[in-house]
Amino acid sequence: MLQPHVDPEHCQFKLRVGRSKIHRWGVYAKEIIPRGRKIVEYTGERINRQETKRRASASDLNYLFTLDKYWTLDGSVGGSGAEYINHCCDPNVAARVVRGHILYFAKRDIHTGEELTVDYHFAKEVEKVPCACGAGKCRGTINVER
């Protein structure tokens, strides 16, 4: 199996993929990333809701990111490497959907060697997924209670 990597074509900063204390692989900054800057675009195969449900139920490990009420991006097919950014309840990255693209922005200055993290915001209605982020503000689950 090939080592996961980040496609520099979709990055504004130098990033690398490496083993993570949070979960399997993680994405790490290879340089300082200033607060508010776009870091990377989440790419992947665009799939409809029916295919999203099929793929989600077919595997415990998936890289599905909801784009809107019709479409999902499957980062395991044509992903930029952003699919390896792990969940954290107190993340340093925020995801924004901008004109049909999923973009990750720095919530604060990110230091060289620091793992990039984002809050996945899993719905409270779906099966509870335990969190292993280790943040002081950890909810204990990836799901949000809203």
Backbone bond lengths (Angstrom), bond angles and torsions (degrees), N, CA, C in turn:
res aa  C-N    CA-C-N  psi(-1)  N-CA   C-N-CA  omega(-1)  CA-C   N-CA-C  phi
1 M - - - 1.451 - - 1.533 109.35 -
2 L 1.305 115.94 135.25 1.455 121.11 178.97 1.521 111.39 -73.46
3 Q 1.322 115.30 146.58 1.466 120.20 175.24 1.527 108.42 -66.12
4 P 1.334 118.65 132.04 1.465 120.50 175.48 1.532 109.75 -58.64
5 H 1.320 116.00 151.17 1.465 120.55 -179.29 1.523 110.15 -146.19
6 V 1.315 115.58 168.69 1.454 123.06 176.47 1.530 107.34 -106.86
7 D 1.326 116.23 132.05 1.460 121.58 179.15 1.529 108.67 -80.77
8 P 1.336 118.45 112.13 1.469 120.34 -176.51 1.530 113.69 -61.16
9 E 1.322 117.43 -19.55 1.469 121.21 178.54 1.530 112.00 -61.93
10 H 1.340 117.14 -26.73 1.461 121.96 -177.17 1.529 112.95 -103.69
11 C 1.334 117.51 6.53 1.467 122.48 -175.84 1.522 111.93 -111.00
12 Q 1.317 115.73 147.73 1.460 121.40 173.01 1.528 110.73 -99.12
13 F 1.335 116.26 -14.03 1.458 122.31 -179.24 1.521 109.21 -133.89
14 K 1.332 115.93 163.12 1.462 120.52 177.93 1.522 109.02 -76.61
15 L 1.337 115.26 125.25 1.461 122.87 -178.77 1.522 109.11 -131.28
16 R 1.329 115.52 158.66 1.465 120.46 173.84 1.523 109.14 -139.36
17 V 1.316 116.41 157.19 1.467 122.13 173.99 1.523 107.44 -104.73
18 G 1.330 115.71 135.36 1.456 121.19 177.94 1.523 109.87 -151.03
19 R 1.305 116.52 174.12 1.468 121.43 178.04 1.528 109.44 -61.27
20 S 1.340 115.80 142.65 1.457 121.57 -177.27 1.518 111.33 -119.45
21 K 1.334 116.50 145.85 1.462 121.67 173.12 1.531 110.03 -74.37
22 I 1.328 116.61 -21.94 1.468 120.41 -178.16 1.522 110.84 -77.94
23 H 1.353 116.75 -54.23 1.462 120.54 -178.03 1.522 109.74 -167.10
24 R 1.300 117.07 118.95 1.461 124.54 173.43 1.531 114.01 45.41
25 W 1.319 116.74 -99.22 1.464 122.38 -179.18 1.519 110.08 -106.09
26 G 1.315 116.53 154.19 1.456 122.07 175.11 1.513 109.57 -141.45
27 V 1.324 116.23 165.72 1.462 122.39 177.91 1.526 107.95 -107.44
28 Y 1.328 115.85 133.47 1.458 122.40 -174.81 1.527 110.47 -123.78
29 A 1.329 115.89 143.78 1.460 122.04 176.91 1.525 109.29 -74.66
30 K 1.326 116.15 132.77 1.466 121.22 174.64 1.527 110.80 -99.79
31 E 1.334 115.89 1.12 1.458 122.37 176.48 1.523 107.91 -155.99
32 I 1.316 117.09 167.39 1.463 121.40 178.49 1.526 109.04 -66.92
33 I 1.338 116.14 135.23 1.463 122.12 177.07 1.529 107.22 -117.26
34 P 1.335 117.28 114.32 1.471 119.87 -178.60 1.530 112.76 -70.67
35 R 1.317 114.92 149.35 1.464 123.11 177.25 1.533 110.22 -53.27
36 G 1.345 114.86 138.39 1.459 120.96 175.49 1.511 115.27 86.30
37 R 1.320 118.75 -8.55 1.461 121.44 -176.98 1.517 112.08 -85.50
38 K 1.330 115.37 144.84 1.469 120.86 173.92 1.520 107.61 -69.51
39 I 1.344 115.67 135.42 1.461 120.37 -176.38 1.527 111.21 -105.68
40 V 1.322 115.93 -52.88 1.462 120.71 -173.11 1.530 109.27 -158.27
41 E 1.328 116.10 153.90 1.454 121.31 173.44 1.529 109.02 -100.51
42 Y 1.330 115.91 136.58 1.466 121.92 174.73 1.522 106.49 -82.86
43 T 1.312 116.80 118.14 1.464 120.97 179.30 1.519 110.21 -118.73
44 G 1.313 115.38 165.98 1.454 121.14 177.74 1.512 110.31 163.40
45 E 1.318 114.81 178.37 1.459 120.62 178.99 1.533 109.76 -68.45
46 R 1.324 116.04 131.10 1.472 121.61 178.12 1.531 107.29 -82.73
47 I 1.347 115.48 121.78 1.462 120.50 -178.83 1.528 110.11 -128.78
48 N 1.339 115.74 153.38 1.472 120.77 -178.61 1.533 110.58 -82.40
49 R 1.330 116.32 175.75 1.468 121.94 -176.22 1.527 112.25 -60.73
50 Q 1.315 117.44 -41.16 1.465 120.73 -179.28 1.531 110.66 -62.40
51 E 1.320 116.50 -45.72 1.465 120.38 179.14 1.531 110.77 -68.25
52 T 1.328 117.46 -34.29 1.462 121.38 176.40 1.523 110.27 -59.55
53 K 1.335 116.36 -47.49 1.474 120.32 179.50 1.525 110.89 -61.93
54 R 1.329 116.78 -41.40 1.469 120.68 -179.39 1.531 110.06 -62.73
55 R 1.325 117.19 -48.37 1.470 120.59 -177.46 1.525 111.53 -68.36
56 A 1.315 117.52 -37.04 1.466 120.90 179.75 1.523 111.14 -64.50
57 S 1.324 116.98 -37.12 1.467 119.93 -178.83 1.527 112.19 -83.31
58 A 1.331 117.45 -15.61 1.465 121.04 -177.15 1.519 112.97 -80.69
59 S 1.346 117.32 -19.09 1.460 120.08 -175.68 1.525 110.93 -149.97
60 D 1.338 115.61 145.71 1.459 120.58 175.27 1.522 110.92 -77.18
61 L 1.329 116.85 -22.86 1.452 121.85 -178.55 1.527 108.56 -112.71
62 N 1.323 115.91 110.97 1.460 118.74 178.13 1.522 109.47 -142.41
63 Y 1.315 114.99 167.18 1.467 121.96 -177.55 1.522 108.83 -125.75
64 L 1.322 115.86 57.12 1.462 122.51 -177.04 1.528 109.62 -96.94
65 F 1.339 116.70 129.72 1.461 122.27 179.64 1.519 107.03 -128.64
66 T 1.329 117.21 119.42 1.461 122.13 -178.75 1.524 109.79 -70.72
67 L 1.327 115.01 123.54 1.465 121.55 178.77 1.522 110.75 -87.77
68 D 1.343 116.36 -46.70 1.463 122.33 178.31 1.527 107.18 -159.77
69 K 1.349 117.24 -168.24 1.471 118.61 -175.20 1.521 113.34 -70.38
70 Y 1.324 118.20 -10.48 1.464 121.55 179.39 1.522 113.90 -108.95
71 W 1.329 117.24 -33.84 1.450 120.98 -168.69 1.525 113.22 -121.24
72 T 1.328 113.91 149.69 1.455 124.26 174.18 1.521 107.23 -131.33
73 L 1.326 117.25 148.04 1.455 120.95 171.73 1.519 108.47 -102.79
74 D 1.334 116.22 130.41 1.459 121.73 176.08 1.523 107.69 -100.77
75 G 1.326 115.75 101.34 1.456 122.09 -177.71 1.515 114.33 -66.21
76 S 1.334 117.63 -14.14 1.470 119.16 178.49 1.527 111.16 -75.62
77 V 1.338 117.54 -10.12 1.462 122.99 177.30 1.523 107.40 -122.55
78 G 1.318 117.24 102.74 1.461 121.17 179.54 1.509 114.28 76.45
79 G 1.317 117.00 25.83 1.457 120.70 -179.33 1.520 113.05 -73.09
80 S 1.327 115.45 151.92 1.460 122.42 -178.42 1.533 112.91 -83.61
81 G 1.322 116.47 -10.93 1.461 122.06 -172.28 1.513 110.73 107.95
82 A 1.343 117.10 -18.03 1.469 121.23 177.54 1.530 110.85 -62.57
83 E 1.326 116.80 -21.03 1.468 119.91 179.24 1.526 112.16 -64.42
84 Y 1.339 117.85 -14.90 1.457 121.35 179.07 1.531 112.76 -91.08
85 I 1.324 117.36 1.80 1.466 119.96 175.82 1.526 107.89 -73.78
86 N 1.316 115.69 121.20 1.462 121.62 -174.27 1.525 113.09 -82.80
87 H 1.337 113.40 161.92 1.469 121.56 175.76 1.517 110.46 -75.21
88 C 1.334 115.35 145.87 1.461 122.68 168.94 1.525 107.24 -149.38
89 C 1.320 116.61 141.85 1.464 121.39 178.88 1.532 112.03 -73.63
90 D 1.330 117.21 -16.95 1.461 123.03 175.87 1.533 107.41 -129.68
91 P 1.340 116.96 71.93 1.467 121.43 -169.36 1.524 113.98 -78.34
92 N 1.332 115.00 161.89 1.463 121.27 175.06 1.534 111.50 -102.64
93 V 1.332 116.95 -0.43 1.460 123.48 -178.12 1.527 109.09 -130.23
94 A 1.330 116.64 145.65 1.469 122.32 174.42 1.521 108.29 -121.63
95 A 1.333 115.78 141.55 1.466 121.30 176.53 1.522 108.82 -97.47
96 R 1.326 115.91 137.42 1.461 121.71 176.08 1.515 108.60 -134.09
97 V 1.329 115.55 139.56 1.461 120.49 173.30 1.528 106.40 -94.10
98 V 1.331 115.98 119.41 1.456 122.61 -177.62 1.523 108.75 -127.26
99 R 1.330 116.35 112.00 1.474 122.37 179.29 1.526 113.29 46.52
100 G 1.332 115.84 49.22 1.460 121.11 176.13 1.514 115.48 81.08
101 H 1.327 117.28 9.04 1.461 121.75 178.09 1.519 109.11 -120.26
102 I 1.333 116.80 143.25 1.459 121.99 175.89 1.519 107.11 -98.56
103 L 1.323 115.16 115.19 1.461 121.47 -176.79 1.514 110.10 -117.83
104 Y 1.335 115.80 141.57 1.455 121.89 177.49 1.525 108.74 -105.68
105 F 1.353 115.96 130.51 1.457 123.62 -179.36 1.528 109.93 -121.29
106 A 1.322 116.34 148.64 1.465 121.78 178.00 1.530 109.90 -74.12
107 K 1.339 117.48 124.86 1.460 122.18 176.87 1.522 111.46 -78.99
108 R 1.314 115.91 -20.94 1.462 123.08 -179.90 1.521 106.57 -155.63
109 D 1.318 117.27 173.49 1.463 119.29 174.78 1.527 108.53 -61.19
110 I 1.323 115.31 135.15 1.470 121.33 178.83 1.521 107.11 -114.48
111 H 1.325 116.25 129.47 1.458 122.21 -175.18 1.527 111.99 -87.83
112 T 1.306 115.99 155.24 1.461 122.58 175.91 1.531 109.13 -55.41
113 G 1.327 116.44 131.41 1.462 121.99 179.25 1.516 114.35 89.53
114 E 1.322 117.76 -10.17 1.468 121.95 -178.38 1.531 110.75 -77.57
115 E 1.329 115.91 139.73 1.470 120.37 176.59 1.525 109.86 -75.92
116 L 1.329 116.27 134.58 1.458 121.79 175.30 1.525 108.30 -80.00
117 T 1.340 115.89 136.49 1.462 120.79 179.34 1.522 109.61 -138.67
118 V 1.334 115.29 152.21 1.462 122.31 179.64 1.530 107.84 -140.19
119 D 1.313 117.93 149.45 1.471 121.27 175.68 1.521 107.68 -82.21
120 Y 1.324 117.17 117.65 1.464 121.52 -177.75 1.534 112.84 -69.83
121 H 1.328 117.85 -23.15 1.473 121.87 179.25 1.533 113.13 52.25
122 F 1.341 117.65 47.10 1.465 119.22 174.89 1.523 108.54 -61.19
123 A 1.316 117.25 141.93 1.464 122.24 -178.32 1.523 110.91 -66.05
124 K 1.341 115.85 150.09 1.464 119.48 179.10 1.521 111.63 -69.42
125 E 1.345 116.87 -20.13 1.469 120.90 -177.72 1.524 113.17 -76.91
126 V 1.327 117.85 -19.73 1.466 119.81 -179.52 1.519 109.67 -88.67
127 E 1.317 115.49 166.35 1.458 121.09 -179.12 1.530 110.55 -52.72
128 K 1.333 115.90 134.80 1.457 121.55 -179.37 1.529 110.11 -64.93
129 V 1.332 114.57 133.87 1.458 121.31 178.15 1.518 107.58 -116.70
130 P 1.341 118.36 118.94 1.459 120.31 -179.09 1.524 111.30 -64.02
131 C 1.327 116.03 148.10 1.460 122.28 -179.09 1.520 109.57 -104.93
132 A 1.340 116.10 139.96 1.463 121.76 177.73 1.523 110.81 -123.91
133 C 1.344 116.85 29.19 1.473 119.84 -173.47 1.521 112.80 -71.20
134 G 1.319 117.79 -30.14 1.456 120.78 179.06 1.522 114.68 78.93
135 A 1.331 117.95 6.17 1.475 120.96 179.91 1.521 110.44 -70.93
136 G 1.317 116.47 150.30 1.458 121.24 176.52 1.514 112.10 -59.56
137 K 1.336 116.94 -29.81 1.466 122.69 179.62 1.529 112.46 -96.17
138 C 1.319 118.28 21.60 1.472 122.08 -176.09 1.530 110.98 -61.79
139 R 1.344 115.70 132.08 1.473 122.58 177.96 1.525 111.67 -80.49
140 G 1.338 115.95 -16.31 1.460 120.30 -176.26 1.518 112.58 88.30
141 T 1.325 116.44 -7.96 1.462 121.72 179.04 1.533 108.99 -147.66
142 I 1.313 116.28 151.89 1.453 120.82 176.29 1.529 110.52 -75.03
143 N 1.321 115.68 -21.81 1.462 121.31 -179.95 1.521 111.22 -71.84
144 V 1.337 116.06 147.47 1.444 120.86 175.73 1.534 108.38 -101.53
145 E 1.312 117.10 154.54 1.462 121.20 -175.17 1.524 113.82 -97.03
146 R 1.311 118.42 8.31 1.469 121.74 -177.82 1.482 112.69 -63.89
